[in-house]
Amino acid sequence: MIIDQPSQDSLQESQLSSCGNVASRARWVEDAGEAEVLDSKGKLWLTTGVTRGGKLYYNVEEIGFLAERGALVLLDDEDETIGLEEIYKKIAGGNYGCSWDAFQAYKHLKVLGYIVGRYGVPWTVKHSGTCEVTDSPKSMADTERCSDRANGACNDITKFLKQMHIDGIYPSFEVHLPNSKFKKSCPGVPTFLLCLLRDKPPSRDELETVENKFEGIPLKFCQFDNGRISFLSFDNVTLPSLP
């Protein structure tokens, strides 16, 4: 199954086009494994990055996606530009909560206009009592204990990002349809959760196990093979009873 372009206008494409040649800037924080946004241009921040303590942070797949499109300049501690080749090395190394295959899946969905975030990592720690959220108690507890980055300390949310097994049979991303009214403080229930596959489709037992854990939200599976991305979904099929 290939995920097609949503019928409604692509929010992501309109946001990218609105950036023009003006790029945002962010500084890479090695201990955190993400980048702190120094200045944000356009409206990309509406559907990318997590907000913590009034600051915006991009994880490594978001950095790669935005840098490829000229919408982000990544800087090091000495305000020198970090090029795409070095960004790709960070992604391919798999040390920041994302693998190369996960990046390809993320990029593919973003190009199609979907709003994509890491599963279990809230867009913001501010939540309204009227909003539906899908964050686990553990992830919420982690994010609520975030501290600032004084002295280069790595806060709880970035530790949680590093611990995520992005390639396991476990949701890697939560995916929302394009929505001009999307709010990080109240994202709503995802359209589906995306799990990455290593080598082959899951067995029936594995599939049932993961689906039982996330009952109520559709699951889709992604496999990256020889440069081709395949998106799979599995439905229950009941065979007719024999006479």
One Martini backbone bead per residue (centre of mass of N, CA, C, O) as a GRO file, in nm:
protein
  243
    1MET     BB    1   0.095   0.036   0.024
    2ILE     BB    2   0.036   0.370  -0.077
    3ILE     BB    3   0.073   0.689   0.027
    4ASP     BB    4  -0.119   0.950  -0.048
    5GLN     BB    5  -0.225   1.239  -0.132
    6PRO     BB    6  -0.412   1.446   0.002
    7SER     BB    7  -0.696   1.611  -0.099
    8GLN     BB    8  -0.602   1.831   0.051
    9ASP     BB    9  -0.417   2.079   0.109
   10SER     BB   10  -0.082   2.137   0.160
   11LEU     BB   11   0.056   2.269   0.433
   12GLN     BB   12   0.360   2.224   0.395
   13GLU     BB   13   0.393   2.347   0.114
   14SER     BB   14   0.293   2.635   0.189
   15GLN     BB   15   0.510   2.686   0.402
   16LEU     BB   16   0.761   2.652   0.226
   17SER     BB   17   0.686   2.872   0.014
   18SER     BB   18   0.672   3.109   0.235
   19CYS     BB   19   0.990   3.124   0.295
   20GLY     BB   20   1.164   3.114   0.067
   21ASN     BB   21   1.500   3.242   0.131
   22VAL     BB   22   1.423   3.221   0.435
   23ALA     BB   23   1.604   3.112   0.713
   24SER     BB   24   1.641   2.940   0.975
   25ARG     BB   25   1.794   2.911   1.306
   26ALA     BB   26   2.019   2.663   1.457
   27ARG     BB   27   2.160   2.500   1.749
   28TRP     BB   28   2.365   2.253   1.822
   29VAL     BB   29   2.313   1.992   2.082
   30GLU     BB   30   2.485   1.726   2.168
   31ASP     BB   31   2.374   1.635   2.449
   32ALA     BB   32   2.070   1.642   2.329
   33GLY     BB   33   2.024   1.578   2.012
   34GLU     BB   34   1.962   1.884   1.927
   35ALA     BB   35   1.796   2.197   1.833
   36GLU     BB   36   1.811   2.538   1.890
   37VAL     BB   37   1.610   2.794   1.816
   38LEU     BB   38   1.685   3.128   1.727
   39ASP     BB   39   1.520   3.165   1.447
   40SER     BB   40   1.186   3.193   1.307
   41LYS     BB   41   1.062   3.134   0.991
   42GLY     BB   42   0.758   3.159   0.933
   43LYS     BB   43   0.535   2.846   0.977
   44LEU     BB   44   0.691   2.579   1.057
   45TRP     BB   45   0.651   2.573   1.375
   46LEU     BB   46   0.352   2.461   1.375
   47THR     BB   47   0.473   2.144   1.264
   48THR     BB   48   0.754   2.183   1.417
   49GLY     BB   49   0.869   2.088   1.688
   50VAL     BB   50   0.945   2.153   2.031
   51THR     BB   51   0.808   2.292   2.330
   52ARG     BB   52   1.034   2.442   2.582
   53GLY     BB   53   1.032   2.699   2.782
   54GLY     BB   54   0.974   2.890   2.514
   55LYS     BB   55   1.124   2.683   2.328
   56LEU     BB   56   1.266   2.565   2.022
   57TYR     BB   57   1.296   2.221   1.895
   58TYR     BB   58   1.500   2.010   1.690
   59ASN     BB   59   1.522   1.724   1.543
   60VAL     BB   60   1.703   1.543   1.319
   61GLU     BB   61   1.478   1.500   1.099
   62GLU     BB   62   1.396   1.798   1.083
   63ILE     BB   63   1.667   1.910   1.002
   64GLY     BB   64   1.701   1.753   0.738
   65PHE     BB   65   1.444   1.847   0.596
   66LEU     BB   66   1.492   2.161   0.614
   67ALA     BB   67   1.779   2.174   0.493
   68GLU     BB   68   1.713   2.058   0.210
   69ARG     BB   69   1.504   2.325   0.168
   70GLY     BB   70   1.636   2.592   0.294
   71ALA     BB   71   1.486   2.642   0.600
   72LEU     BB   72   1.776   2.566   0.742
   73VAL     BB   73   2.033   2.667   0.971
   74LEU     BB   74   2.309   2.497   1.102
   75LEU     BB   75   2.482   2.534   1.410
   76ASP     BB   76   2.744   2.569   1.607
   77ASP     BB   77   2.918   2.688   1.881
   78GLU     BB   78   3.072   2.891   1.653
   79ASP     BB   79   2.867   2.965   1.416
   80GLU     BB   80   2.896   2.731   1.225
   81THR     BB   81   2.816   2.565   0.952
   82ILE     BB   82   2.620   2.277   0.903
   83GLY     BB   83   2.617   2.047   0.680
   84LEU     BB   84   2.452   1.797   0.519
   85GLU     BB   85   2.660   1.573   0.557
   86GLU     BB   86   2.664   1.594   0.869
   87ILE     BB   87   2.365   1.546   0.913
   88TYR     BB   88   2.358   1.265   0.786
   89LYS     BB   89   2.551   1.138   0.994
   90LYS     BB   90   2.368   1.176   1.236
   91ILE     BB   91   2.140   1.001   1.128
   92ALA     BB   92   2.297   0.735   1.045
   93GLY     BB   93   2.406   0.674   1.340
   94GLY     BB   94   2.153   0.649   1.551
   95ASN     BB   95   2.198   0.858   1.827
   96TYR     BB   96   1.900   1.047   1.803
   97GLY     BB   97   1.630   0.862   1.757
   98CYS     BB   98   1.736   0.809   1.450
   99SER     BB   99   1.721   0.675   1.139
  100TRP     BB  100   1.746   0.655   0.807
  101ASP     BB  101   1.471   0.520   0.759
  102ALA     BB  102   1.307   0.715   0.932
  103PHE     BB  103   1.373   0.964   0.764
  104GLN     BB  104   1.243   0.870   0.500
  105ALA     BB  105   0.959   0.848   0.613
  106TYR     BB  106   0.928   1.134   0.713
  107LYS     BB  107   0.981   1.278   0.444
  108HIS     BB  108   0.754   1.152   0.279
  109LEU     BB  109   0.518   1.260   0.454
  110LYS     BB  110   0.589   1.562   0.440
  111VAL     BB  111   0.567   1.595   0.133
  112LEU     BB  112   0.254   1.509   0.146
  113GLY     BB  113   0.158   1.696   0.423
  114TYR     BB  114   0.205   1.578   0.680
  115ILE     BB  115   0.187   1.553   1.030
  116VAL     BB  116   0.495   1.494   1.218
  117GLY     BB  117   0.566   1.296   1.512
  118ARG     BB  118   0.683   1.174   1.786
  119TYR     BB  119   0.613   0.922   1.972
  120GLY     BB  120   0.549   1.029   2.308
  121VAL     BB  121   0.615   1.338   2.219
  122PRO     BB  122   0.529   1.626   2.305
  123TRP     BB  123   0.494   1.932   2.165
  124THR     BB  124   0.385   2.017   2.452
  125VAL     BB  125   0.333   2.082   2.805
  126LYS     BB  126   0.076   2.216   2.719
  127HIS     BB  127  -0.257   2.145   2.852
  128SER     BB  128  -0.582   2.091   2.799
  129GLY     BB  129  -0.866   1.964   2.957
  130THR     BB  130  -1.019   1.937   2.655
  131CYS     BB  131  -0.797   1.762   2.549
  132GLU     BB  132  -0.671   1.521   2.346
  133VAL     BB  133  -0.438   1.268   2.449
  134THR     BB  134  -0.156   1.018   2.378
  135ASP     BB  135   0.016   1.025   2.615
  136SER     BB  136   0.215   0.881   2.822
  137PRO     BB  137   0.287   0.885   3.152
  138LYS     BB  138   0.592   0.874   3.115
  139SER     BB  139   0.631   1.107   2.911
  140MET     BB  140   0.497   1.322   3.085
  141ALA     BB  141   0.689   1.302   3.327
  142ASP     BB  142   0.942   1.376   3.174
  143THR     BB  143   0.854   1.661   3.061
  144GLU     BB  144   0.780   1.792   3.344
  145ARG     BB  145   1.113   1.768   3.422
  146CYS     BB  146   1.220   1.996   3.276
  147SER     BB  147   1.516   2.162   3.212
  148ASP     BB  148   1.742   2.368   3.159
  149ARG     BB  149   2.058   2.443   2.962
  150ALA     BB  150   2.242   2.487   3.172
  151ASN     BB  151   2.565   2.377   3.134
  152GLY     BB  152   2.466   2.155   2.913
  153ALA     BB  153   2.224   2.013   2.999
  154CYS     BB  154   2.028   1.722   2.985
  155ASN     BB  155   1.713   1.666   2.946
  156ASP     BB  156   1.453   1.444   2.973
  157ILE     BB  157   1.349   1.455   2.678
  158THR     BB  158   1.621   1.377   2.537
  159LYS     BB  159   1.654   1.107   2.676
  160PHE     BB  160   1.395   0.988   2.555
  161LEU     BB  161   1.478   1.007   2.259
  162LYS     BB  162   1.729   0.814   2.280
  163GLN     BB  163   1.550   0.558   2.389
  164MET     BB  164   1.421   0.524   2.131
  165HIS     BB  165   1.296   0.261   1.914
  166ILE     BB  166   1.256   0.338   1.589
  167ASP     BB  167   1.281   0.023   1.455
  168GLY     BB  168   1.068  -0.105   1.598
  169ILE     BB  169   0.767  -0.265   1.702
  170TYR     BB  170   0.692   0.059   1.722
  171PRO     BB  171   0.598   0.359   1.747
  172SER     BB  172   0.750   0.645   1.591
  173PHE     BB  173   0.491   0.792   1.467
  174GLU     BB  174   0.273   1.063   1.445
  175VAL     BB  175  -0.017   1.116   1.227
  176HIS     BB  176  -0.141   1.399   1.046
  177LEU     BB  177  -0.341   1.579   0.887
  178PRO     BB  178  -0.387   1.841   0.725
  179ASN     BB  179  -0.398   2.154   0.932
  180SER     BB  180  -0.454   2.493   0.981
  181LYS     BB  181  -0.551   2.433   1.308
  182PHE     BB  182  -0.308   2.332   1.426
  183LYS     BB  183  -0.208   2.234   1.768
  184LYS     BB  184   0.023   2.155   1.998
  185SER     BB  185  -0.165   2.186   2.260
  186CYS     BB  186  -0.403   2.035   2.050
  187PRO     BB  187  -0.376   1.774   1.832
  188GLY     BB  188  -0.502   1.517   1.889
  189VAL     BB  189  -0.579   1.245   1.718
  190PRO     BB  190  -0.429   1.046   1.526
  191THR     BB  191  -0.461   0.898   1.223
  192PHE     BB  192  -0.173   0.754   1.268
  193LEU     BB  193   0.064   0.498   1.327
  194LEU     BB  194   0.420   0.448   1.284
  195CYS     BB  195   0.596   0.156   1.183
  196LEU     BB  196   0.906   0.004   1.170
  197LEU     BB  197   1.081  -0.215   0.957
  198ARG     BB  198   1.343  -0.416   0.897
  199ASP     BB  199   1.287  -0.690   0.688
  200LYS     BB  200   0.987  -0.780   0.768
  201PRO     BB  201   0.698  -0.869   0.823
  202PRO     BB  202   0.508  -0.936   1.069
  203SER     BB  203   0.387  -1.142   1.266
  204ARG     BB  204   0.096  -1.226   1.401
  205ASP     BB  205   0.184  -1.196   1.697
  206GLU     BB  206   0.320  -0.920   1.672
  207LEU     BB  207   0.074  -0.768   1.562
  208GLU     BB  208  -0.121  -0.822   1.798
  209THR     BB  209   0.049  -0.694   2.020
  210VAL     BB  210   0.065  -0.400   1.907
  211GLU     BB  211  -0.244  -0.356   1.864
  212ASN     BB  212  -0.331  -0.396   2.164
  213LYS     BB  213  -0.173  -0.139   2.270
  214PHE     BB  214  -0.327   0.051   2.018
  215GLU     BB  215  -0.620   0.070   2.054
  216GLY     BB  216  -0.800   0.297   1.820
  217ILE     BB  217  -0.532   0.329   1.643
  218PRO     BB  218  -0.405   0.328   1.357
  219LEU     BB  219  -0.180   0.113   1.181
  220LYS     BB  220   0.140   0.152   1.026
  221PHE     BB  221   0.383   0.022   0.791
  222CYS     BB  222   0.743   0.047   0.734
  223GLN     BB  223   0.956  -0.007   0.438
  224PHE     BB  224   1.310  -0.009   0.356
  225ASP     BB  225   1.410  -0.088   0.007
  226ASN     BB  226   1.625   0.008  -0.214
  227GLY     BB  227   1.484   0.312  -0.199
  228ARG     BB  228   1.205   0.188  -0.109
  229ILE     BB  229   0.881   0.279   0.003
  230SER     BB  230   0.665   0.098   0.223
  231PHE     BB  231   0.312   0.082   0.300
  232LEU     BB  232   0.140  -0.086   0.566
  233SER     BB  233  -0.167  -0.275   0.616
  234PHE     BB  234  -0.386  -0.454   0.852
  235ASP     BB  235  -0.659  -0.672   0.822
  236ASN     BB  236  -0.928  -0.828   0.921
  237VAL     BB  237  -1.003  -1.172   0.827
  238THR     BB  238  -1.299  -1.360   0.750
  239LEU     BB  239  -1.370  -1.671   0.698
  240PRO     BB  240  -1.571  -1.879   0.576
  241SER     BB  241  -1.771  -2.122   0.660
  242LEU     BB  242  -1.781  -2.447   0.651
  243PRO     BB  243  -2.013  -2.704   0.582
   0.00000   0.00000   0.00000
